[in-house]
């Protein structure tokens, strides 16, 4: 059963009340507040802004004797509040209540206004009892300011020879932020807190690096596999906490050749979770032969997830299989997909019925001892097919397109798996376009109208005509193809899987389509990180691996309609404090791409000056680029994921 609480709305954005109620530091305070309310009954509930039911969903007022529910807005009279028809607050004096619960933060003024209506001798309680400490607030004058809850979760592990490294920067400085403080809470697998600490980050684009090995040593922790909660204080511009997350392991003798050559058999990468739990997620691949797919379910809330509240079904089917055990508050549960749905195999897909209990979960694919990590995506329930899309090709050109690398053909295999990502999608009318590095269209590969339960994964290396790819690499674009009919909603997604031919090492990533590089706008496209559409500029973050790895970056210049002939792209190397060390430039042809490596772009002297904690900002004021990054180790080990912008 899904939590009945609003987390995120695609028009209004995130709900700060949700984050305020579920913040880890509010957990014990919320339980204490409920205890106090139970001791002061009967209880009247005053709900001026609609927070009472949300509080009840998280902390449960079941068993509390409620004398009545009261509202301020005349239009809400008679609406259900805590299962009772709401009465006007002017009737509060006749409630006979011993206490009044004001379901609001910053309630001091409201309590003062209510004094003439308080039942005689009644005590006042409010949500201010669960406020997190003032030092964790960016705007202390307005508790539900979204910048007070710039928070996110990260999968975090240091166990069994496996490690994680989170990298980001104070990109809020570009929006006017000064020094920011990062508060961290590390949860064990059972949801108990292992460590809690804070670190200050300078006012420039300073690096933020959190390494599981260092944290484990600093706090003298046992092995752990859980989640890391991040809270940024002093943020400006937006409340999204973005990061890159590298997962890597010690050399393993269980994998043929690894012990001999020191291959990092678990080198992989992913990125920030969507901080807003959703009802459904999709894009979870069924295991291929020889693979084990493990989904990491991490409870985002201070309440248990009941047995059978989370389930899985084959994409396109209503056969739901529930997980059989509850998940404790903030705990982590590993689900073996092959055991849960043993009749499914790649390229079938699985839908996760998450009930708003978890932020975007990670999954790991284990294959012959090697591991790769990726995430599922939010499946939207608020969309409907858009009849305008087929008629707008003359204005939007290719319109929505989804770009991804085709890695050098002689070294890598590239696979494309279109993924339904909205409840309304019964079909996907898609074509695959291939471009070489110089922006020439090499081929068009129509897929027709794929059904929701399709089993179509395209191995790009085997598509007829791919051998014409000049330079051996380029990029693929998924676009809508209405030549044979069909309908679409603009929410086109796909999973891209890459395999190194010689080593067998693999990586995968997934993303959704956007409109790129056209002056025309449609709804909120082309998207912009700052300001209104159209988004026609680039600022991407590129983390750099520690010693022993090289970093590669595949930059794509996608265009829905012809745009500037070439990009004016600056590659800026910065040290840990955000100071510029060196820069170079790229001119990427429209609809082209460039695959480049850190050790080739910057000489040894520049890399030495940048030092540990260095990172790269990719800036272009003339066009919107889309980027993918990864690390390369020895003997073919690599990671690959898409980059984040800010």
TORSEVEX-202913 format. One record per residue (C-alpha): x, z, y. Coordinates in Angstrom, 1 decimal, padded with zeros to 4 digits, always signed. Layout:
> X, Z, Y
...
//
This chain:
> +000.0, +000.0, +000.0
> +001.5, -001.1, +003.3
> +002.2, +001.4, +006.1
> -000.5, +001.1, +008.7
> +001.9, +001.1, +011.7
> +002.9, -001.7, +014.1
> +006.6, -002.4, +013.9
> +007.1, -005.8, +015.5
> +004.9, -008.3, +017.2
> +006.1, -011.9, +017.7
> +004.6, -012.0, +021.1
> +005.2, -008.5, +022.5
> +008.4, -007.7, +020.5
> +009.3, -004.5, +018.9
> +007.2, -001.3, +019.1
> +009.3, +001.6, +020.5
> +006.8, +004.1, +019.3
> +007.6, +003.1, +015.7
> +011.3, +003.7, +016.2
> +010.7, +007.0, +018.0
> +008.6, +008.3, +015.1
> +010.9, +007.1, +012.3
> +014.3, +008.0, +013.9
> +016.3, +010.1, +011.5
> +016.8, +012.9, +014.1
> +013.0, +013.1, +014.5
> +012.4, +013.7, +010.8
> +012.7, +017.5, +010.6
> +011.2, +017.9, +014.0
> +008.1, +015.9, +012.9
> +007.7, +018.1, +009.8
> +008.1, +021.2, +011.9
> +005.4, +019.9, +014.3
> +003.0, +019.3, +011.5
> +003.7, +022.8, +010.2
> +002.9, +024.3, +013.6
> -000.3, +022.2, +013.8
> -001.4, +023.5, +010.4
> -001.0, +027.1, +011.6
> -003.2, +026.5, +014.7
> -006.5, +025.2, +013.5
> -009.1, +023.9, +014.1
> -007.1, +021.3, +016.0
> -008.4, +018.8, +018.7
> -006.5, +015.6, +019.0
> -006.2, +013.8, +022.3
> -005.0, +010.2, +021.8
> -004.4, +008.6, +025.3
> -002.3, +005.6, +024.0
> -003.2, +005.1, +020.4
> -000.2, +007.0, +018.9
> -002.2, +009.5, +016.8
> -002.8, +007.3, +013.7
> +000.9, +006.1, +013.8
> +002.1, +009.7, +013.8
> -000.3, +010.5, +010.9
> +001.0, +007.5, +008.9
> +004.6, +008.9, +009.1
> +004.1, +012.7, +009.0
> +000.6, +013.1, +007.5
> -002.0, +015.4, +009.0
> -003.9, +015.5, +005.7
> -005.3, +019.0, +005.2
> -005.2, +019.9, +008.8
> -008.6, +021.0, +010.0
> -009.4, +018.7, +012.9
> -012.2, +019.6, +015.3
> -012.4, +016.2, +016.9
> -010.6, +013.2, +018.3
> -010.7, +012.4, +022.0
> -009.7, +009.4, +024.2
> -009.3, +008.7, +027.8
> -010.4, +005.0, +028.0
> -014.1, +004.5, +028.0
> -013.7, +001.3, +026.0
> -012.2, +003.3, +023.1
> -015.2, +005.7, +022.7
> -016.4, +005.4, +019.1
> -013.2, +003.9, +017.8
> -011.8, +005.6, +014.7
> -008.9, +008.0, +015.4
> -007.7, +009.9, +012.4
> -010.8, +008.8, +010.6
> -013.2, +010.2, +013.2
> -015.2, +008.5, +015.9
> -013.4, +009.2, +019.2
> -015.3, +011.1, +021.8
> -014.6, +011.0, +025.5
> -012.1, +013.6, +026.6
> -014.7, +015.2, +028.8
> -016.2, +016.7, +025.7
> -013.0, +018.5, +024.7
> -014.1, +021.9, +026.1
> -016.9, +022.0, +023.5
> -014.6, +021.3, +020.5
> -014.0, +024.9, +019.7
> -010.4, +024.0, +019.0
> -007.6, +026.6, +018.8
> -005.0, +024.0, +019.8
> -004.9, +020.6, +021.3
> -002.4, +017.9, +020.0
> -001.6, +015.4, +022.7
> -000.4, +012.3, +020.8
> +002.0, +011.1, +023.4
> +005.6, +011.5, +024.7
> +006.4, +012.5, +028.3
> +003.2, +014.5, +028.0
> +003.8, +017.1, +030.7
> +001.7, +015.4, +033.3
> -001.1, +014.7, +030.8
> -001.2, +018.4, +029.8
> -001.4, +019.4, +033.5
> -004.3, +017.0, +034.0
> -006.1, +018.3, +030.9
> -006.0, +022.0, +031.9
> -009.5, +022.1, +033.3
> -010.8, +020.7, +029.9
> -008.8, +022.9, +027.5
> -010.9, +025.1, +025.2
> -010.4, +028.7, +026.2
> -007.1, +030.1, +024.8
> -006.1, +026.8, +023.2
> -002.4, +026.0, +022.8
> -000.9, +022.6, +023.7
> +001.3, +020.5, +021.4
> +002.6, +017.0, +022.0
> +005.0, +014.4, +020.6
> +007.6, +015.8, +022.9
> +008.3, +018.3, +020.2
> +010.0, +015.5, +018.2
> +012.2, +014.0, +020.9
> +015.7, +013.3, +019.9
> +018.5, +014.9, +021.9
> +018.8, +013.8, +025.5
> +022.4, +012.7, +025.0
> +021.1, +009.9, +022.7
> +018.8, +008.5, +025.5
> +019.7, +005.6, +027.7
> +016.7, +006.1, +030.0
> +015.8, +009.8, +030.1
> +013.0, +009.2, +032.5
> +010.9, +007.2, +030.1
> +011.2, +008.2, +026.5
> +009.6, +005.0, +025.0
> +011.8, +002.7, +026.9
> +013.0, +000.2, +024.3
> +016.6, +000.7, +025.3
> +016.4, +004.3, +024.1
> +016.0, +002.9, +020.6
> +018.7, +000.3, +020.3
> +019.1, +001.1, +016.6
> +019.7, -000.6, +013.3
> +020.6, -000.1, +009.7
> +023.5, -001.5, +007.7
> +024.1, -001.6, +003.9
> +027.3, +000.5, +003.5
> +029.3, +001.2, +000.4
> +032.7, +002.6, -000.7
> +032.5, +003.0, -004.4
> +033.7, +001.4, -007.7
> +036.5, -000.4, -005.8
> +034.1, -002.0, -003.4
> +034.3, -001.5, +000.4
> +032.4, -002.6, +003.6
> +033.6, -003.3, +007.1
> +031.1, -003.6, +010.0
> +032.3, -005.4, +013.1
> +030.6, -005.9, +016.5
> +031.5, -005.5, +020.2
> +030.0, -004.0, +023.3
> +028.2, -007.3, +024.1
> +025.8, -005.3, +026.2
> +028.5, -005.3, +028.9
> +027.5, -008.9, +029.6
> +024.1, -007.5, +030.7
> +025.6, -004.9, +033.0
> +026.2, -002.0, +030.6
> +029.2, +000.2, +031.2
> +030.7, +002.5, +028.5
> +028.3, +002.7, +025.6
> +028.2, +005.4, +022.9
> +027.6, +004.6, +019.3
> +026.0, +007.3, +017.2
> +026.2, +006.9, +013.4
> +024.5, +008.6, +010.5
> +025.7, +007.8, +007.0
> +023.1, +008.3, +004.2
> +024.0, +008.7, +000.5
> +022.2, +006.9, -002.2
> +019.8, +009.8, -002.6
> +019.0, +009.7, +001.2
> +020.9, +012.9, +002.0
> +023.2, +012.8, +005.1
> +026.9, +012.5, +004.3
> +028.2, +012.4, +007.8
> +027.1, +012.1, +011.5
> +029.3, +011.3, +014.4
> +029.6, +009.4, +017.7
> +032.2, +007.1, +019.3
> +032.5, +005.8, +022.8
> +033.2, +002.2, +023.5
> +034.6, +000.9, +026.7
> +032.8, -001.2, +029.4
> +034.3, -004.5, +028.5
> +033.6, -006.4, +025.3
> +035.4, -003.8, +023.3
> +035.4, -004.2, +019.5
> +033.4, -001.8, +017.3
> +034.8, -001.6, +013.8
> +033.5, +000.7, +011.1
> +035.4, +000.6, +007.9
> +034.0, +002.4, +004.8
> +037.5, +003.3, +003.6
> +038.5, +005.0, +006.9
> +035.2, +006.8, +007.2
> +035.4, +008.1, +003.7
> +038.9, +009.4, +004.3
> +038.0, +010.9, +007.7
> +035.1, +013.0, +006.3
> +036.6, +013.5, +002.9
> +033.6, +012.0, +001.2
> +033.0, +011.1, -002.5
> +032.2, +007.6, -003.4
> +029.0, +006.4, -001.8
> +026.5, +003.5, -001.8
> +023.8, +003.9, +000.9
> +023.1, +003.0, +004.4
> +024.5, +003.5, +007.8
> +022.2, +004.1, +010.8
> +023.5, +003.0, +014.2
> +022.1, +004.1, +017.6
> +023.6, +002.6, +020.8
> +023.3, +004.7, +023.9
> +023.9, +002.9, +027.3
> +022.7, -000.5, +026.1
> +021.5, -003.0, +028.7
> +019.7, -006.3, +028.4
> +018.2, -005.9, +025.0
> +017.8, -003.4, +022.2
> +019.1, -005.5, +019.3
> +022.1, -004.1, +017.5
> +023.9, -007.1, +015.9
> +026.9, -007.0, +013.7
> +028.9, -008.8, +011.0
> +029.4, -007.0, +007.7
> +032.2, -007.9, +005.3
> +032.0, -006.7, +001.7
> +035.2, -006.8, -000.4
> +036.7, -005.3, -003.4
> +040.0, -004.3, -005.0
> +041.4, -006.7, -007.5
> +039.5, -006.4, -010.8
> +041.0, -006.8, -014.3
> +037.5, -007.6, -015.6
> +037.6, -011.0, -014.1
> +039.8, -013.6, -015.7
> +042.9, -014.1, -013.5
> +042.0, -011.5, -010.9
> +044.5, -008.8, -012.0
> +047.2, -011.4, -012.3
> +046.9, -013.0, -008.9
> +045.2, -010.3, -006.8
> +042.1, -012.3, -006.1
> +039.4, -010.4, -004.0
> +036.7, -011.0, -006.5
> +034.0, -009.5, -004.3
> +034.8, -011.1, -000.9
> +031.5, -011.7, +000.8
> +029.8, -011.3, +004.2
> +026.4, -010.8, +005.7
> +025.1, -009.7, +009.1
> +022.7, -007.4, +011.0
> +019.4, -006.4, +009.4
> +016.2, -007.2, +011.1
> +015.5, -003.7, +012.6
> +011.8, -004.0, +012.1
> +010.4, -003.5, +008.6
> +007.9, -006.2, +007.5
> +005.1, -006.4, +005.0
> +006.6, -009.3, +003.1
> +010.1, -010.9, +002.6
> +011.0, -014.2, +001.0
> +014.0, -016.2, +000.1
> +015.1, -014.0, -002.8
> +016.6, -016.4, -005.5
> +015.9, -015.8, -009.2
> +019.2, -015.5, -011.2
> +020.8, -018.6, -012.6
> +022.3, -018.6, -016.0
> +025.1, -016.1, -016.2
> +024.0, -014.3, -013.0
> +022.5, -010.9, -012.3
> +020.6, -010.5, -009.0
> +020.3, -007.0, -007.6
> +018.1, -006.2, -004.7
> +019.1, -003.2, -002.6
> +015.9, -001.5, -001.4
> +016.8, +001.0, +001.4
> +014.0, +003.3, +002.7
> +014.0, +003.1, +006.5
> +011.8, +006.1, +007.0
> +011.7, +009.9, +006.7
> +009.0, +009.8, +004.1
> +009.1, +008.8, +000.4
> +008.0, +005.3, -000.7
> +005.3, +006.0, -003.3
> +005.4, +004.6, -006.8
> +004.1, +001.0, -006.9
> +004.0, +000.6, -003.1
> +006.7, -002.1, -003.4
> +006.3, -005.1, -005.7
> +007.6, -008.6, -006.5
> +005.9, -011.9, -007.4
> +007.1, -015.4, -008.2
> +006.8, -017.5, -005.1
> +003.4, -019.3, -005.2
> +001.9, -016.9, -007.7
> -000.1, -013.7, -007.3
> +001.4, -012.0, -010.3
> +002.8, -008.8, -008.7
> +005.2, -006.6, -010.6
> +005.7, -003.2, -008.9
> +008.8, -001.0, -009.1
> +008.0, +002.0, -011.2
> +009.7, +004.8, -009.3
> +009.4, +006.3, -005.8
> +012.2, +006.0, -003.3
> +013.2, +009.2, -001.3
> +013.4, +009.2, +002.5
> +016.4, +007.1, +003.6
> +017.5, +006.6, +000.0
> +018.8, +003.4, -001.7
> +017.4, +001.9, -004.9
> +019.0, -001.0, -006.8
> +016.4, -003.3, -008.5
> +017.6, -005.7, -011.2
> +015.4, -008.8, -010.6
> +016.1, -010.3, -014.0
> +014.8, -007.2, -015.7
> +011.7, -007.0, -013.5
> +010.8, -010.8, -013.8
> +012.7, -011.9, -016.9
> +010.9, -015.3, -017.1
> +012.2, -016.6, -013.8
> +015.5, -018.5, -013.2
> +017.2, -020.4, -010.4
> +016.0, -022.3, -008.4
> +012.7, -020.3, -008.6
> +012.2, -017.9, -005.7
> +010.7, -014.4, -005.5
> +008.5, -012.9, -002.8
> +008.9, -009.2, -002.0
> +005.8, -007.1, -001.1
> +007.7, -004.5, +000.9
> +004.8, -002.8, +002.7
> +006.7, -002.2, +005.9
> +008.9, +000.4, +004.1
> +012.3, -001.3, +004.4
> +014.3, -003.2, +007.0
> +015.4, -006.6, +005.8
> +016.9, -005.9, +002.3
> +020.2, -007.2, +000.9
> +020.7, -008.7, -002.5
> +023.8, -009.2, -004.5
> +024.5, -011.8, -007.0
> +026.9, -010.7, -009.8
> +028.5, -013.6, -011.7
> +031.4, -013.1, -014.1
> +032.5, -010.0, -012.2
> +032.4, -011.6, -008.8
> +029.8, -010.5, -006.2
> +028.3, -012.2, -003.2
> +025.9, -010.6, -000.8
> +023.1, -012.0, +001.3
> +019.7, -011.0, +002.7
> +016.0, -012.0, +002.3
> +014.1, -013.0, +005.4
> +010.9, -011.7, +007.1
> +007.9, -013.7, +005.9
> +005.4, -014.1, +008.7
> +001.7, -013.5, +008.2
> +000.6, -014.4, +011.8
> +001.2, -018.2, +011.6
> -001.1, -021.1, +010.9
> -000.3, -024.8, +010.5
> +000.2, -026.4, +013.9
> -001.6, -029.8, +014.2
> +000.5, -030.6, +017.3
> +003.8, -030.9, +015.5
> +003.3, -034.3, +013.9
> +002.2, -035.7, +017.2
> +005.1, -034.4, +019.3
> +007.9, -036.4, +017.7
> +008.0, -038.8, +020.7
> +008.7, -035.7, +023.0
> +010.7, -033.4, +020.8
> +012.5, -036.0, +018.7
> +013.6, -034.3, +015.5
> +012.0, -031.1, +016.9
> +012.6, -028.2, +014.7
> +015.8, -028.6, +012.7
> +017.9, -026.3, +010.5
> +021.6, -027.0, +010.5
> +024.2, -025.8, +008.0
> +027.7, -026.8, +007.0
> +028.7, -029.2, +004.3
> +032.1, -027.9, +003.4
> +034.9, -030.3, +002.4
> +033.6, -032.2, -000.6
> +036.8, -032.1, -002.6
> +037.0, -028.3, -002.5
> +033.4, -027.1, -002.3
> +029.9, -027.7, -003.7
> +027.0, -027.3, -001.2
> +023.5, -026.5, -002.4
> +020.3, -026.5, -000.3
> +017.2, -024.6, -001.3
> +014.1, -024.8, +001.1
> +012.4, -021.4, +001.2
> +008.7, -020.8, +002.1
> +008.8, -018.1, +004.8
> +005.2, -017.8, +006.0
> +002.1, -016.7, +004.1
> +000.2, -019.8, +005.3
> +002.7, -022.3, +003.9
> +001.3, -024.1, +000.9
> +003.6, -027.1, +001.3
> +006.9, -028.0, +003.0
> +007.1, -031.7, +004.2
> +010.9, -032.0, +004.5
> +013.7, -034.5, +004.8
> +017.5, -033.7, +004.6
> +019.7, -035.5, +007.1
> +023.5, -035.6, +006.7
> +025.9, -036.0, +009.7
> +029.7, -036.5, +009.6
> +031.9, -034.4, +011.9
> +031.7, -037.1, +014.6
> +027.9, -037.0, +014.8
> +027.1, -040.1, +012.8
> +024.0, -039.9, +010.6
> +025.3, -040.7, +007.1
> +022.1, -040.5, +005.1
> +018.5, -039.4, +005.1
> +017.2, -037.8, +001.9
> +013.4, -037.3, +001.8
> +012.0, -034.5, -000.3
> +008.3, -035.2, +000.1
> +005.8, -032.4, +000.4
> +007.3, -029.6, -001.6
> +004.7, -027.2, -003.0
> +005.0, -023.4, -002.2
> +006.2, -022.8, -005.8
> +008.7, -025.7, -005.9
> +011.9, -025.7, -008.0
> +013.9, -028.1, -005.8
> +017.5, -027.2, -005.1
> +019.6, -030.1, -003.7
> +023.3, -030.3, -004.7
> +024.5, -032.3, -001.6
> +027.7, -033.5, -003.4
> +025.5, -035.5, -005.8
> +023.2, -037.1, -003.2
> +023.7, -040.9, -003.1
> +025.7, -041.9, -000.1
> +027.4, -038.6, +000.5
> +030.8, -040.1, -000.2
> +030.6, -041.8, +003.2
> +031.1, -038.4, +004.9
> +034.1, -039.0, +007.1
> +036.8, -036.4, +006.9
> +035.2, -034.9, +003.9
> +033.0, -032.4, +005.7
> +030.0, -032.4, +008.1
> +026.7, -030.8, +008.3
> +023.2, -031.0, +006.9
> +019.9, -030.7, +008.9
> +016.6, -029.9, +007.4
> +013.8, -031.5, +009.4
> +010.1, -031.9, +009.1
> +009.1, -035.3, +007.6
> +005.4, -036.2, +008.2
> +005.8, -039.8, +007.0
> +003.8, -039.0, +003.9
> +001.5, -036.5, +005.6
> +001.5, -032.8, +005.4
> +001.4, -029.9, +007.8
> +003.9, -027.4, +009.3
> +004.1, -024.3, +011.4
> +007.6, -024.4, +012.9
> +008.9, -021.6, +010.6
> +011.1, -023.8, +008.4
> +013.8, -021.8, +006.4
> +016.3, -022.6, +003.7
> +019.0, -020.9, +001.6
> +022.4, -022.6, +001.5
> +024.8, -021.8, -001.4
> +028.5, -022.8, -001.5
> +030.8, -022.8, -004.5
> +034.6, -023.3, -004.5
> +035.3, -025.8, -007.2
> +038.6, -024.5, -008.5
> +038.0, -020.7, -008.4
> +034.3, -020.6, -009.0
> +033.9, -018.2, -006.1
> +030.5, -018.6, -004.3
> +028.7, -017.5, -001.1
> +025.3, -018.0, +000.4
> +023.4, -017.6, +003.6
> +019.9, -018.3, +004.9
> +018.3, -019.0, +008.3
> +015.4, -020.6, +010.1
> +014.9, -023.8, +012.1
> +014.9, -024.0, +015.9
> +014.5, -026.8, +018.5
> +018.0, -027.5, +019.9
> +019.4, -029.1, +023.0
> +016.5, -030.8, +024.8
> +015.2, -030.1, +028.3
> +011.6, -030.2, +027.0
> +010.2, -026.9, +025.9
> +007.6, -026.1, +023.2
> +006.3, -022.6, +022.9
> +009.5, -020.4, +022.9
> +011.9, -023.3, +022.0
> +014.7, -024.1, +022.6
> +015.4, -020.4, +022.4
> +017.7, -018.6, +024.9
> +019.5, -015.3, +024.4
> +019.0, -014.5, +028.1
> +016.2, -015.9, +030.2
> +013.4, -018.2, +029.4
> +013.6, -021.4, +027.3
> +015.2, -023.8, +027.2
> +018.3, -022.3, +025.7
> +021.1, -024.7, +026.6
> +024.2, -022.5, +026.4
> +026.3, -020.7, +023.8
> +027.9, -017.3, +023.4
> +028.8, -016.5, +019.8
> +030.7, -013.6, +018.3
> +033.4, -014.3, +015.7
> +034.9, -011.4, +013.9
> +038.4, -011.8, +012.5
> +039.4, -010.4, +009.2
> +042.2, -007.9, +008.6
> +045.7, -008.8, +007.4
> +045.7, -010.9, +004.3
> +042.7, -013.0, +005.3
> +042.3, -016.1, +007.5
> +039.0, -016.7, +009.4
> +037.3, -020.0, +009.5
> +034.5, -021.2, +011.8
> +032.2, -024.2, +011.3
> +030.6, -025.0, +014.7
> +027.7, -027.4, +014.7
> +026.3, -029.2, +017.8
> +022.7, -029.9, +016.7
> +020.4, -031.9, +019.0
> +016.7, -032.5, +018.6
> +017.0, -035.3, +021.1
> +020.3, -036.9, +022.3
> +022.0, -034.5, +024.7
> +025.5, -034.4, +026.3
> +027.9, -036.7, +024.6
> +030.4, -034.0, +023.8
> +030.4, -030.2, +024.1
> +032.7, -028.3, +026.5
> +033.5, -025.4, +024.1
> +035.9, -022.6, +024.9
> +037.4, -020.5, +022.1
> +038.5, -017.2, +023.6
> +040.7, -014.8, +021.7
> +040.3, -011.1, +022.9
> +042.0, -007.9, +021.9
> +040.2, -004.8, +020.8
> +039.6, -003.8, +024.4
> +038.0, -007.1, +025.2
> +040.9, -008.5, +027.2
> +041.5, -012.2, +027.0
> +044.7, -013.0, +025.1
> +044.5, -016.8, +024.7
> +042.0, -019.6, +024.7
> +041.7, -023.1, +023.4
> +038.9, -025.7, +023.7
> +036.9, -028.1, +021.5
> +035.0, -031.2, +022.4
> +032.4, -031.5, +019.6
> +030.4, -034.8, +019.6
> +026.6, -034.5, +019.8
> +025.2, -034.0, +016.3
> +028.7, -033.4, +015.1
> +030.7, -030.4, +014.0
> +034.2, -028.9, +013.8
> +035.6, -026.8, +011.0
> +038.6, -024.8, +012.3
> +040.8, -021.9, +011.2
> +042.0, -018.9, +013.2
> +045.6, -019.2, +012.1
> +045.7, -022.9, +013.1
> +043.9, -022.4, +016.5
> +046.1, -019.7, +017.7
> +049.9, -019.3, +017.2
> +051.5, -016.3, +015.6
> +052.6, -014.9, +019.0
> +049.0, -014.9, +020.3
> +047.7, -013.4, +017.1
> +050.3, -010.6, +017.4
> +049.4, -009.9, +021.0
> +045.7, -009.7, +020.0
> +046.5, -007.1, +017.4
> +044.2, -005.3, +015.1
> +040.6, -005.3, +016.2
> +040.9, -008.7, +017.8
> +037.8, -010.9, +018.0
> +036.8, -014.3, +019.4
> +034.0, -015.3, +021.8
> +032.8, -018.9, +021.6
> +031.4, -019.9, +025.0
> +029.8, -023.2, +026.1
> +027.6, -023.5, +029.2
> +026.6, -027.1, +028.5
> +024.9, -027.0, +025.1
> +023.6, -024.7, +022.4
> +025.9, -024.6, +019.3
> +025.1, -023.1, +015.9
> +027.9, -021.5, +014.0
> +029.0, -020.3, +010.6
> +032.0, -018.1, +009.9
> +033.8, -016.7, +006.9
> +037.0, -015.3, +005.5
> +039.4, -017.0, +003.0
> +041.6, -015.0, +000.6
> +043.9, -016.1, -002.1
> +043.1, -018.5, -004.9
> +039.8, -019.7, -003.5
> +038.1, -016.4, -002.7
> +035.9, -016.8, +000.5
> +032.9, -015.6, +002.4
> +030.4, -017.5, +004.5
> +027.5, -016.6, +006.7
> +026.0, -017.7, +010.0
> +027.2, -016.1, +013.3
> +025.3, -014.1, +015.8
> +024.9, -014.9, +019.5
> +024.3, -012.6, +022.5
//
